[in-house]
Amino acid sequence: MHRPTQLNLYLTNRARLQAPWSQRGAIDAFERDWIAQRMSELGELSPPGSLAELKAAMKAQIEAEQQAPHDSETYVANHMPLGEFRTLVQEFAVDGLTEAQVFYYVLPRLPLEAQMPLLRIMIDEFGSGNIKRAHTTLYIKLLHELGMPTALAHYQECIGPSSFEFVNLFFWLALRADDASYFAGALTHLETVIPSFFECYAVACQRLNIQAHAYYTEHQHIDGFHAIEGQRLLTAMNATGVLDPAKAYCGALLASHITDRAFREAVAKARHATEQHACTTGG
């Protein structure tokens, strides 16, 4: 049997949304090895022992990341041509077309008090029940303007392993991590950094005269509020005795590491792909 890939893991994860009880021995082993490998890449950690220490450690981590130079972000904002931007959009289409859907599965793992801030985040992700405002709809509008397919199956054949890792991470966090603290740390980290991280996309859209930029600019607006809800999620978990600060911090670092890899490799792929090799059209 061939060694499973991130695509195999993703397809199994999607199937499990309909049958969460299903067991896939080789795929599960692949996922465990992958998560263990990425955790080992985080290096020596000084795990926080309390909520206060966790918040301080996450704040310091985010400040360090934002102060570090990021050539890929600068390139996207100021230099990336339209053809390359389409490839970049392609690499995150699997996420954009299924935005936040796996979050439903972590809700029952949380005490009721901690479900509330997560639910408020999810209400925004799904456009307050208005399909026209759902974040996936915003991604579809972006794909339409760029002349790209909107079928999820199309992108499953296109994107790279690190792009699948970004999506597969949240399946693991929501469904199989042994503690929901990993999810809470990862989500809080991402909701905090996205407003500044998406600035390169927003600037690129303005420079390239892309009108369907709301997927990026709406996140820049709403995720500032989501970052506050993330802090409330951590606080509620701590108050109800279910927060593991060390695992939440590990989740935050894991999300940062995998997201950074996915973005850098997507930019590199866009820069080296030619139009005929980029999988951004139906032909």
Secondary structure, DSSP 8 states (H G I E B T S, - for coil): -----HHHHHHHHHHHTT-TT---HHHHHHHHHHHHHHHHTT-S-----SHHHHHHHHHHHHHHHHHS--HHHHHHHHT--HHHHHHHHHHTHHHHTTTTGGGGGTGGGS-HHHHHHHHHHHHHHTGGG-TTTSHHHHHHHHHHHTT----HHHHHTTS-HHHHHHHHHHHIIIIISS-HHHHHHHHHHHHHHHHHHTHHHHHHHHHTT-S--HHHHHHHHHHHHHHHHHHHHHHHHHHTT---HHHHHHHHHHHHHHHHHHHHHHHHHHHH--TTTS--S--
